[in-house]
Amino acid sequence: DSDDLPLNVSREQLQQNKIMKVISKKLVRKVLELMKKLAKDEESGGDDEEEESEEKEEKEEKKEKKDEEGLWTKFWKEFNKNLKMGCYEDDSNRSKLSKLLRFYTTKSEGKEVSLDKYLDRMQESQESIYYMSGDSIETMKKAPSLQIFLKKDLEVLMLPDHLDEPCLQKLADYEGKKFVSIQKADVKLDETEEEKKRFTKIKDMYKPLTDWWKKKLTDLTESGAMKEAGVKVEKVEVSKRLTESPVVVVTSQFGYSAQQEKVMKSQAFQNKEQLSMMAGRKTLEINANHPVIIDLLAKVKASESDEAASKTAEVLFQTALIESGFEIADPSSLVSHVYKLMSKELGVNPDAPLKEIEVPEDEEEPEEEDKDDEDEDAKEEKEDL
């Protein structure tokens, strides 16, 4: 209630009144304080459980069940999208809302955790908060970009919701730690001097392959089979993030990620020209320790005009695009390569022409048997008569 509100005015004038703005600010502050208290009570309850002794395991299990069905958990499940949108749009309350956000991580075991918990578990040498986006947590766990982070035991935020990534990009940092996408180029990791020296030597070793591959991909995307796809390749380089996969495709630092590209393409009023500009240039990173890449380097050194090497390079790039979450506009070239590889695997000539199958003619024996049966039936009828 307020004594200063004018009552005999239109709704438009009342909405623009200064007192209404003050009331709305106080209401927002009150709601934020209540949400913060709910979240804090639930987290403190979880901390108390961890401090309990082994003798009270049954009580812990009961409390964990209650914790899972806590008020804040229920509230977050219902209104998490609204809070993320508020974090994106409300500049004045963004820092307060960021403390209420919950995300899945590679170490959260299927539970959503706060950014404060992520900071508590961070390594001392870690300077950034790493994140990645995708369709689901299962697909993200298999992503090639995640391999080095799992090897070094670095926790990564996993963002399956399409609002998560824009929300973090709007936040930019949290408690002085910047948000860094592991699916973008130029991701910096802690390295020793020996590792840096070794990497520079490997780059020099693979320079003939990376230069040759860059030329091939430029021809493929600008005048070849992927001309209409709108993919632009910036460079090909040796990767620091791959441990198992042979290749991976990452986008430029300020370009759309694979998940953002999908969201933008699904918009009703999408602008293809604007989308191609914001998509960013792609970087193909290769795993220097993978046997396929080692063999490809040997073939390129022997002959740059090797057809098998060229086809392999194209297929590896296209499969890397799919594995990294990007879409191929025209998959026909990749499909034809796959069919040829299957033919070679089965020992069939991939260039063999198609032949019409000769269908055998119907046999006449069954008809003769039917006639014999009819004759026998007629004889039996005569005998009866």
C-alpha positions as CSV (number, residue, x, y, z in Angstrom):
1,D,0.0,0.0,0.0
2,S,1.1,3.6,-0.7
3,D,-0.5,6.9,0.2
4,D,1.4,8.7,-2.6
5,L,-0.1,6.8,-5.6
6,P,-2.5,8.8,-7.7
7,L,-5.8,6.9,-8.0
8,N,-7.8,9.0,-10.5
9,V,-5.5,8.4,-13.5
10,S,-5.2,6.0,-16.4
11,R,-3.3,2.8,-16.2
12,E,-0.6,4.0,-18.5
13,Q,0.2,7.0,-16.2
14,L,0.1,4.7,-13.2
15,Q,2.6,2.3,-14.7
16,Q,5.1,5.1,-15.4
17,N,4.9,6.4,-11.9
18,K,8.1,6.6,-9.9
19,I,6.5,5.0,-6.8
20,M,5.5,1.9,-8.8
21,K,9.2,1.5,-9.9
22,V,10.3,1.6,-6.3
23,I,7.6,-1.0,-5.3
24,S,8.7,-3.3,-8.1
25,K,12.4,-3.0,-7.1
26,K,11.6,-3.8,-3.5
27,L,9.4,-6.8,-4.5
28,V,12.3,-8.1,-6.7
29,R,14.7,-7.7,-3.9
30,K,12.4,-9.5,-1.5
31,V,11.9,-12.4,-3.9
32,L,15.7,-12.7,-4.5
33,E,16.4,-12.8,-0.8
34,L,13.8,-15.5,-0.3
35,M,15.2,-17.6,-3.1
36,K,18.8,-17.1,-1.8
37,K,17.6,-18.3,1.6
38,L,16.0,-21.4,0.1
39,A,19.1,-22.3,-1.9
40,K,21.4,-21.7,1.1
41,D,19.3,-23.8,3.5
42,E,19.3,-26.7,1.1
43,E,23.1,-26.5,0.5
44,S,23.9,-26.2,4.2
45,G,21.7,-29.3,4.8
46,G,23.8,-31.2,2.3
47,D,27.0,-30.1,4.0
48,D,25.8,-31.3,7.3
49,E,25.2,-34.7,5.9
50,E,28.8,-34.9,4.6
51,E,30.1,-34.2,8.2
52,E,28.1,-37.0,9.8
53,S,29.9,-40.2,11.0
54,E,29.6,-43.6,9.4
55,E,27.4,-44.9,12.2
56,K,24.5,-42.7,10.9
57,E,24.4,-44.0,7.3
58,E,20.7,-44.7,7.4
59,K,19.9,-41.2,8.6
60,E,22.1,-39.8,5.8
61,E,20.2,-41.8,3.2
62,K,16.9,-40.4,4.5
63,K,18.2,-36.9,4.5
64,E,19.6,-37.3,1.0
65,K,16.1,-38.3,-0.2
66,K,14.6,-35.3,1.5
67,D,17.4,-33.2,0.0
68,E,16.5,-34.4,-3.5
69,E,12.9,-33.3,-3.0
70,G,13.8,-30.0,-1.3
71,L,12.0,-26.8,-1.9
72,W,14.8,-25.2,-3.9
73,T,15.2,-28.3,-6.1
74,K,11.5,-28.2,-6.9
75,F,11.5,-24.5,-7.5
76,W,14.6,-24.8,-9.8
77,K,13.0,-27.6,-11.8
78,E,9.9,-25.4,-12.4
79,F,11.4,-22.0,-12.9
80,N,15.1,-22.5,-14.0
81,K,14.4,-21.1,-17.5
82,N,12.9,-17.9,-16.0
83,L,16.0,-17.4,-13.8
84,K,18.3,-17.9,-16.7
85,M,16.3,-15.4,-18.8
86,G,16.4,-13.0,-15.8
87,C,20.2,-13.4,-15.6
88,Y,20.4,-12.6,-19.3
89,E,18.1,-9.5,-19.3
90,D,18.3,-8.0,-15.8
91,D,21.7,-6.1,-15.6
92,S,21.1,-4.8,-12.1
93,N,20.4,-8.1,-10.5
94,R,22.7,-10.4,-12.6
95,S,25.3,-10.9,-9.9
96,K,22.6,-12.0,-7.4
97,L,20.9,-14.3,-9.9
98,S,24.2,-15.9,-10.9
99,K,24.5,-17.4,-7.3
100,L,21.2,-19.1,-7.8
101,L,22.1,-20.9,-11.0
102,R,22.6,-24.6,-11.1
103,F,24.5,-26.7,-13.8
104,Y,25.5,-30.2,-14.5
105,T,29.2,-30.9,-14.5
106,T,31.6,-33.8,-15.3
107,K,32.0,-34.5,-11.6
108,S,28.4,-33.8,-10.3
109,E,27.2,-37.4,-10.9
110,G,23.9,-36.4,-12.5
111,K,23.1,-33.6,-10.1
112,E,23.0,-29.8,-10.7
113,V,25.5,-27.8,-8.6
114,S,26.0,-24.1,-8.0
115,L,29.0,-22.1,-9.4
116,D,30.3,-21.7,-5.8
117,K,30.6,-25.5,-5.5
118,Y,32.5,-25.5,-8.8
119,L,34.9,-22.9,-7.5
120,D,35.5,-24.9,-4.3
121,R,36.5,-27.9,-6.4
122,M,38.7,-26.0,-8.8
123,Q,42.4,-26.8,-9.1
124,E,44.8,-24.2,-7.7
125,S,46.4,-23.5,-11.1
126,Q,43.0,-23.3,-12.9
127,E,42.3,-19.7,-14.0
128,S,39.0,-20.2,-15.9
129,I,35.6,-21.9,-15.6
130,Y,35.3,-24.3,-18.5
131,Y,32.0,-25.2,-20.1
132,M,30.6,-27.0,-23.1
133,S,27.1,-27.2,-24.7
134,G,25.3,-30.0,-26.5
135,D,22.0,-31.8,-27.1
136,S,22.4,-34.0,-24.1
137,I,24.8,-34.9,-21.3
138,E,25.5,-38.4,-22.8
139,T,26.6,-36.9,-26.2
140,M,28.7,-34.3,-24.5
141,K,30.6,-36.9,-22.5
142,K,31.6,-38.6,-25.7
143,A,32.7,-35.3,-27.4
144,P,36.4,-35.2,-28.5
145,S,36.8,-31.7,-27.1
146,L,36.4,-33.1,-23.6
147,Q,39.2,-35.7,-23.8
148,I,42.1,-33.6,-22.5
149,F,40.0,-32.2,-19.6
150,L,39.0,-35.7,-18.4
151,K,42.7,-36.7,-18.6
152,K,43.8,-33.7,-16.5
153,D,40.9,-34.1,-14.1
154,L,39.5,-30.6,-14.9
155,E,35.8,-30.1,-14.1
156,V,33.7,-28.8,-17.0
157,L,30.2,-27.4,-16.9
158,M,27.8,-29.3,-19.2
159,L,25.0,-27.2,-20.7
160,P,22.1,-29.3,-22.3
161,D,19.6,-26.4,-22.2
162,H,19.6,-23.9,-25.1
163,L,19.4,-21.0,-22.5
164,D,22.5,-22.0,-20.6
165,E,25.2,-20.9,-23.0
166,P,23.8,-17.3,-23.7
167,C,23.3,-16.9,-20.0
168,L,27.0,-17.7,-19.3
169,Q,28.2,-15.5,-22.2
170,K,26.2,-12.6,-20.7
171,L,27.7,-13.2,-17.3
172,A,31.3,-13.3,-18.8
173,D,32.9,-14.1,-15.4
174,Y,32.1,-15.3,-11.9
175,E,34.1,-14.3,-8.8
176,G,36.9,-13.1,-11.1
177,K,37.0,-16.4,-13.1
178,K,36.2,-16.1,-16.8
179,F,33.9,-18.5,-18.6
180,V,35.7,-20.3,-21.4
181,S,34.1,-22.7,-23.9
182,I,36.2,-25.8,-24.6
183,Q,34.6,-26.0,-28.0
184,K,36.2,-22.8,-29.2
185,A,39.7,-22.2,-30.5
186,D,42.6,-20.9,-28.4
187,V,41.7,-22.7,-25.2
188,K,44.7,-22.3,-22.9
189,L,45.8,-25.1,-20.6
190,D,48.6,-25.3,-18.0
191,E,51.8,-26.7,-19.6
192,T,55.4,-27.3,-18.5
193,E,58.3,-25.9,-20.5
194,E,59.1,-29.4,-21.7
195,E,55.6,-29.9,-23.0
196,K,55.8,-26.5,-24.8
197,K,59.1,-27.4,-26.5
198,R,57.8,-30.8,-27.5
199,F,54.6,-29.3,-29.0
200,T,56.6,-26.7,-31.1
201,K,58.7,-29.6,-32.5
202,I,55.6,-31.6,-33.3
203,K,54.1,-28.5,-35.1
204,D,57.2,-28.3,-37.3
205,M,57.0,-32.0,-38.0
206,Y,53.4,-31.8,-39.2
207,K,53.7,-28.5,-41.0
208,P,53.7,-30.2,-44.5
209,L,50.4,-32.0,-43.6
210,T,48.6,-29.0,-42.1
211,D,49.5,-26.7,-45.0
212,W,48.4,-29.3,-47.6
213,W,45.2,-30.0,-45.6
214,K,44.3,-26.3,-45.4
215,K,44.6,-26.0,-49.2
216,K,42.4,-29.1,-49.8
217,L,39.7,-27.9,-47.4
218,T,39.7,-24.4,-48.9
219,D,39.1,-25.9,-52.3
220,L,36.5,-28.3,-50.9
221,T,34.5,-25.5,-49.1
222,E,34.9,-22.7,-51.7
223,S,34.6,-24.5,-55.0
224,G,34.1,-28.2,-54.2
225,A,31.3,-30.5,-52.9
226,M,30.8,-28.3,-49.7
227,K,30.4,-25.0,-51.5
228,E,26.8,-24.5,-50.5
229,A,27.4,-25.6,-46.9
230,G,28.6,-22.1,-45.9
231,V,31.6,-23.6,-43.9
232,K,34.7,-21.5,-43.8
233,V,38.0,-23.1,-42.7
234,E,40.5,-20.7,-41.0
235,K,43.3,-23.1,-40.4
236,V,44.5,-26.7,-39.7
237,E,46.7,-27.2,-36.7
238,V,48.0,-29.8,-34.2
239,S,45.7,-30.2,-31.3
240,K,46.4,-30.0,-27.6
241,R,42.9,-31.3,-26.6
242,L,42.8,-34.6,-28.4
243,T,43.9,-37.9,-26.7
244,E,41.9,-40.5,-28.6
245,S,40.0,-39.1,-31.6
246,P,42.1,-38.3,-34.8
247,V,40.4,-34.9,-35.5
248,V,38.1,-32.3,-34.1
249,V,36.5,-29.1,-35.5
250,V,36.3,-26.1,-33.3
251,T,34.9,-22.6,-34.0
252,S,36.5,-19.2,-33.6
253,Q,36.5,-17.5,-30.3
254,F,33.6,-15.1,-31.0
255,G,31.6,-17.3,-33.4
256,Y,28.6,-19.5,-32.7
257,S,29.1,-22.9,-31.1
258,A,27.6,-26.0,-32.7
259,Q,24.6,-25.8,-30.3
260,Q,24.0,-22.1,-30.9
261,E,24.1,-22.7,-34.7
262,K,21.3,-25.3,-34.3
263,V,19.2,-23.0,-32.2
264,M,19.6,-20.1,-34.7
265,K,18.8,-22.3,-37.7
266,S,15.6,-23.4,-36.0
267,Q,14.3,-19.8,-35.6
268,A,11.3,-18.9,-37.8
269,F,12.8,-15.5,-38.9
270,Q,16.3,-16.6,-39.4
271,N,18.6,-14.6,-41.7
272,K,21.0,-17.0,-43.6
273,E,23.5,-14.2,-44.4
274,Q,23.7,-13.1,-40.8
275,L,23.9,-16.7,-39.6
276,S,26.8,-17.4,-41.9
277,M,28.6,-14.3,-40.6
278,M,28.1,-15.2,-37.0
279,A,28.9,-18.9,-37.4
280,G,32.6,-18.1,-37.4
281,R,35.5,-19.7,-39.2
282,K,36.2,-23.4,-38.3
283,T,39.6,-24.8,-37.2
284,L,40.4,-28.4,-37.8
285,E,42.7,-29.8,-35.1
286,I,44.5,-33.0,-35.6
287,N,45.9,-35.6,-33.1
288,A,49.6,-36.0,-33.9
289,N,49.7,-39.4,-32.0
290,H,46.8,-41.0,-33.9
291,P,47.9,-43.8,-36.4
292,V,45.6,-42.4,-39.2
293,I,47.2,-39.0,-39.0
294,I,50.7,-40.4,-38.9
295,D,50.0,-42.5,-42.0
296,L,48.4,-39.5,-43.8
297,L,51.6,-37.4,-43.0
298,A,53.7,-40.1,-44.6
299,K,51.5,-40.2,-47.8
300,V,51.6,-36.4,-48.2
301,K,55.4,-36.3,-47.8
302,A,55.7,-39.0,-50.5
303,S,53.2,-37.4,-52.9
304,E,50.9,-34.4,-52.4
305,S,48.8,-35.5,-55.4
306,D,47.8,-38.9,-53.7
307,E,44.1,-39.4,-54.4
308,A,43.7,-41.8,-51.4
309,A,45.1,-39.1,-49.1
310,S,42.8,-36.4,-50.5
311,K,39.7,-38.6,-50.1
312,T,40.8,-39.5,-46.5
313,A,41.3,-35.9,-45.6
314,E,37.8,-34.9,-46.9
315,V,36.1,-37.8,-45.1
316,L,38.0,-37.0,-41.8
317,F,36.9,-33.3,-42.0
318,Q,33.3,-34.1,-42.7
319,T,33.1,-36.8,-39.9
320,A,34.8,-34.3,-37.5
321,L,32.1,-31.7,-38.3
322,I,29.3,-34.3,-37.4
323,E,31.1,-35.5,-34.3
324,S,31.7,-32.0,-33.1
325,G,27.9,-31.2,-33.4
326,F,27.8,-29.3,-36.6
327,E,25.4,-30.0,-39.4
328,I,26.4,-30.8,-43.0
329,A,24.1,-29.1,-45.5
330,D,24.8,-31.6,-48.3
331,P,25.8,-35.0,-47.0
332,S,25.9,-36.7,-50.4
333,S,29.6,-36.4,-50.9
334,L,30.3,-38.0,-47.4
335,V,27.7,-40.8,-48.1
336,S,29.3,-41.6,-51.5
337,H,32.7,-41.9,-49.8
338,V,31.3,-44.2,-47.1
339,Y,29.6,-46.4,-49.7
340,K,33.0,-46.8,-51.5
341,L,34.8,-47.7,-48.3
342,M,32.1,-50.3,-47.5
343,S,32.6,-51.8,-51.0
344,K,36.3,-52.0,-50.6
345,E,35.9,-53.6,-47.1
346,L,33.6,-56.3,-48.7
347,G,36.0,-56.9,-51.6
348,V,33.6,-55.3,-54.2
349,N,34.8,-53.0,-56.9
350,P,33.3,-49.5,-55.9
351,D,33.3,-48.4,-59.5
352,A,31.5,-51.6,-60.8
353,P,28.4,-50.8,-62.9
354,L,24.9,-51.8,-61.7
355,K,23.4,-55.0,-63.2
356,E,19.8,-56.0,-63.4
357,I,19.2,-59.3,-61.5
358,E,17.9,-62.2,-63.7
359,V,14.7,-63.5,-62.1
360,P,14.2,-67.3,-62.7
361,E,11.1,-68.4,-64.6
362,D,8.2,-70.1,-62.8
363,E,8.4,-73.9,-62.8
364,E,5.5,-75.9,-64.4
365,E,5.8,-79.0,-62.3
366,P,3.3,-77.9,-59.6
367,E,0.6,-77.5,-62.4
368,E,1.1,-81.0,-63.7
369,E,0.8,-82.4,-60.1
370,D,-2.5,-80.5,-59.8
371,K,-3.8,-82.1,-63.0
372,D,-2.9,-85.6,-61.8
373,D,-4.8,-85.0,-58.6
374,E,-7.9,-83.9,-60.5
375,D,-7.7,-87.1,-62.7
376,E,-7.5,-89.3,-59.7
377,D,-10.5,-87.6,-58.1
378,A,-12.5,-88.1,-61.3
379,K,-11.7,-91.8,-61.4
380,E,-12.7,-92.3,-57.8
381,E,-16.1,-90.6,-58.5
382,K,-16.7,-93.0,-61.5
383,E,-15.9,-96.0,-59.4
384,D,-18.4,-94.8,-56.8
385,L,-21.1,-94.5,-59.4
